[in-house]
Amino acid sequence: MRPPIDGARALVTGASSGIGREFAQQLAPRVRSLVLVARRVERLEDLKRELQEKRPQLEVRLDPVDLSDRAATEAFLERLGPVDLVVNCAGLGDVGLFDGSEWKKIEQMLRVNVEALTLVCHRVLPGMIERRSGGILNVSSGFGLHFMPGVSVYAASKHYVTGLTESLRAELAGTGVVISQLCPGPVKTEFEEVAVSIPGFEIPAIFEISAETCVRSGLRGYAKGRALVVPGLLMKVAVPLGLVFPRPLRRWFLGLIARRYRRRLRPAPGASTL
């Protein structure tokens, strides 16, 4: 089944930067109206001006919401109204060893990546099912299909997104509603700069793709009704290949990587910890 895009009323969360902003830009020529959600109102206003300069007839509604705030998210969903397409793109990440992570950052990540995404799906699906038309594209991650030291909570949150999306897809069979997930590897955005907290950690450039490429692949796969979209040629090979290796072998290999991370973070002998 082909989900609605052209002429749709679309909601994009996390629209102020990165992949979310790119989704808004690529959807703008196709949809009837856009509801853009993010915390940073100035960036949303800049994006709205940019989109309407290119397409003046496009209806763009801004909703500055902190999705880690449950009450604010509930209030936003109360005023949302019917939508045909939802792109759940809002997300927080962190790179670092779990025992050294700040609880506040972990909690915010879980509230946005897990709770807010689930709440949005729960609120919009009844209307879509009643109209027998609609679609949701959940932006997960390659880490939603694998595990990796240094991203324990982020990976766990994306495994949740994968499990939820696949389960809902089965539940929605025959309803006229399509749900898909986009599982990119590293995408060159400011998300990486904010998330990475291991000194000297760098993502190999060969694995990175642009936000434009990521979103273009995501929308193409979603438009075809695919359950899972993995953008980027290298990731298309790496994701299934990684699943072929026995789990004990992967645990052993990733344990070596984790030891290297921990050694890198350990203070040198005699160094001040003040």
C-alpha atoms as one frame of an Amber mdcrd trajectory, in Angstrom:
protein
   0.000   0.000   0.000   1.207   3.496  -0.882   0.857   5.978   1.997  -0.232
   9.601   1.420   2.362  12.274   0.722   1.211  14.506  -2.136  -1.432  16.941
  -0.895  -1.124  15.647   2.658  -1.186  17.526   5.947   2.162  16.536   7.410
   3.727  16.759  10.868   7.506  16.773  11.283   9.029  16.669  14.758  12.607
  17.780  15.337  12.246  20.132  12.380  14.647  22.873  13.487  17.848  21.192
  12.280  19.492  18.210  10.661  17.361  15.399   9.272  14.108  16.952  10.519
  14.790  20.236   8.734  15.646  18.337   5.570  12.375  16.393   5.791  10.491
  19.695   5.957  12.385  21.019   2.932  11.780  17.900   0.826   8.129  17.588
   1.822   7.314  21.275   1.257   6.900  21.039  -2.554   4.563  18.053  -2.202
   2.289  18.486   0.807  -0.670  20.809   1.372   0.440  21.931   4.806   3.202
  21.363   7.346   3.175  21.339  11.128   6.751  21.821  12.335   7.737  20.988
  15.903  10.987  21.694  17.750  12.256  23.575  20.795  14.072  26.391  19.001
  11.450  28.846  17.773  13.946  31.125  15.973  15.114  28.254  13.795  11.536
  27.228  13.069  10.676  30.774  12.012  13.709  30.901   9.706  12.652  27.586
   8.173   9.070  28.772   7.676  10.258  31.898   5.835  12.554  29.799   3.649
   9.798  27.332   2.737   7.180  29.960   1.992   9.568  32.019  -0.124   9.866
  28.985  -2.395   6.167  28.094  -2.195   4.002  30.984  -0.932   0.775  28.945
  -0.925   2.171  26.389   1.496   0.504  26.481   4.910   3.161  26.205   7.619
   2.242  26.031  11.285   4.932  26.236  13.936   4.627  24.603  17.340   7.656
  25.241  19.572   7.506  22.291  21.971  10.051  20.634  24.234   9.158  16.989
  23.640  10.991  15.959  26.808   8.218  17.796  28.702   5.257  15.422  28.954
   2.691  18.130  29.766   3.842  20.339  26.871   3.723  17.366  24.495   0.194
  16.443  25.634  -0.951  20.049  25.151   0.532  20.161  21.655  -1.211  16.933
  20.654  -4.542  18.265  21.950  -4.364  21.178  19.502  -2.797  19.262  16.604
  -5.904  18.155  14.724  -5.991  15.514  11.957  -2.791  14.767  10.041  -2.170
  12.445   7.106   1.571  11.965   7.533   3.783  12.010  10.618   7.575  12.033
  10.511   8.846  11.303  14.022  12.320  12.743  13.668  12.935  14.400  17.036
  15.690  12.621  18.910  18.543  13.050  21.343  21.789  11.110  21.405  24.831
  10.580  23.542  28.173   8.892  22.933  30.086   7.853  26.019  30.304   5.104
  28.606  27.058   4.554  30.487  28.585   4.812  33.956  30.018   8.229  33.127
  26.865   9.667  31.589  24.733  12.342  33.232  21.357  11.033  34.356  19.627
  14.231  33.224  20.833  13.640  29.667  19.786   9.974  29.771  16.335  10.887
  31.065  15.795  13.526  28.370  16.885  11.048  25.718  14.361   8.452  26.890
  11.573  11.011  27.115  12.127  12.255  23.563  13.256   9.088  21.756  10.808
   6.724  23.458   7.982   8.429  25.337   7.253  11.366  23.007   7.464   9.256
  19.851   5.107   6.684  21.355   2.690   9.360  22.517   2.554  10.965  19.069
   1.833   7.590  17.446  -0.834   6.802  20.045  -2.646  10.095  19.482  -2.627
  10.220  15.674  -3.320   6.572  14.843  -6.999   6.366  15.890  -7.943   9.148
  13.469  -5.925   7.613  10.647  -7.528   4.223  11.214 -10.986   5.783  11.262
 -10.263   7.573   7.952  -8.589   4.412   6.618  -5.713   6.533   5.365  -2.469
   7.829   6.780   1.145   7.055   7.427   3.923   7.349   9.985   7.644   7.354
   9.297   9.653   6.785  12.463  13.279   7.830  12.256  15.215   5.133  14.079
  18.896   4.322  13.525  21.262   1.613  12.414  21.775   1.171  16.170  18.123
   0.114  16.319  19.227  -3.094  14.605  22.566  -3.616  16.370  24.243  -2.989
  19.713  27.412  -1.031  20.384  29.423   0.116  23.411  29.430   3.849  23.952
  25.816   4.323  22.832  24.021   2.009  25.237  20.945   4.111  26.045  20.697
   5.636  22.576  20.872   2.186  20.983  18.324   0.842  23.466  15.945   3.692
  22.640  16.262   2.967  18.936  15.716  -0.758  19.499  12.469   0.324  21.126
  11.549   2.373  18.041  12.307  -0.622  15.819  10.250  -2.985  17.984   7.328
  -0.567  18.205   7.305   0.181  14.479   7.492  -3.457  13.388   4.784  -4.489
  15.874   2.482  -1.628  14.861   3.010  -2.440  11.205   1.596  -5.904  11.834
  -1.307  -4.470  13.857  -2.134  -1.953  11.124  -2.369  -4.504   8.308  -5.606
  -3.956   6.407  -6.424  -0.620   8.073  -5.233   1.622   5.238  -2.486   3.043
   7.466   1.199   2.452   6.752   4.036   2.718   9.265   7.712   2.521   8.291
  11.066   3.182   9.883  14.196   4.858   8.579  17.432   3.390   9.990  20.388
   5.497   8.841  23.990   5.124   9.851  25.987   8.302  10.582  24.456  11.391
   8.977  26.524  14.568   8.743  24.550  16.947  10.974  25.056  18.884  14.199
  23.411  15.923  15.999  26.792  14.149  15.958  28.591  17.183  17.399  26.128
  17.438  20.295  26.014  13.707  21.005  29.696  12.784  20.927  31.408  13.090
  24.302  34.353  10.686  24.002  37.604  12.679  23.576  39.157  12.000  20.193
  36.157  10.000  18.954  35.549  10.493  15.251  33.108   8.792  12.929  34.870
   7.502   9.802  33.873   9.729   6.894  33.288   6.693   4.658  30.203   5.790
   6.725  28.661   9.266   6.693  25.945  10.396   4.315  24.326  13.808   3.921
  20.954  14.672   5.424  19.702  15.255   1.881  20.614  11.709   0.815  19.180
  10.237   4.011  15.820  11.967   3.658  15.526  11.369  -0.071  16.016   7.626
   0.500  13.648   7.676   3.456  10.813   9.335   1.547  11.345   7.124  -1.480
  11.145   3.951   0.606   8.221   5.235   2.654   6.318   6.192  -0.516   6.686
   2.579  -1.672   5.288   1.360   1.633   8.475  -0.344   2.774   8.742  -1.474
   6.377  12.438  -0.619   6.709  14.607   1.873   4.848  18.396   1.831   5.290
  19.953   4.721   3.326  23.485   4.699   1.963  25.116   1.927  -0.042  27.668
   1.037   2.634  25.046   0.752   5.364  22.832  -1.359   3.113  25.689  -3.855
   3.067  26.926  -3.395   6.640  23.566  -3.772   8.430  22.592  -7.233   7.124
  26.232  -8.370   7.162  26.512  -7.503  10.838  23.445  -9.597  11.609  25.031
 -12.630   9.953  27.856 -12.851  12.503  26.998 -14.939  15.591  26.068 -12.844
  18.609  28.860 -14.280  20.820  31.416 -13.221  18.194  29.937  -9.724  18.051
  29.997  -9.491  21.861  33.691 -10.446  21.901  34.633  -7.933  19.210  32.635
  -5.098  20.753  34.150  -5.882  24.135  37.561  -5.093  22.659  36.241  -1.759
  21.405  34.737  -0.971  24.814  38.053  -1.610  26.559  39.707   0.831  24.180
  37.061   3.472  24.958  37.578   3.036  28.691  41.369   3.274  28.422  41.002
   6.492  26.430  38.843   8.024  29.129  41.044   6.883  32.043  43.223   9.688
  33.494  46.976   9.253  32.991  48.959   8.143  36.088  49.635  11.151  38.318
  47.211  13.399  36.418  45.066  15.785  38.447  41.366  14.948  38.651  40.375
  18.416  39.902
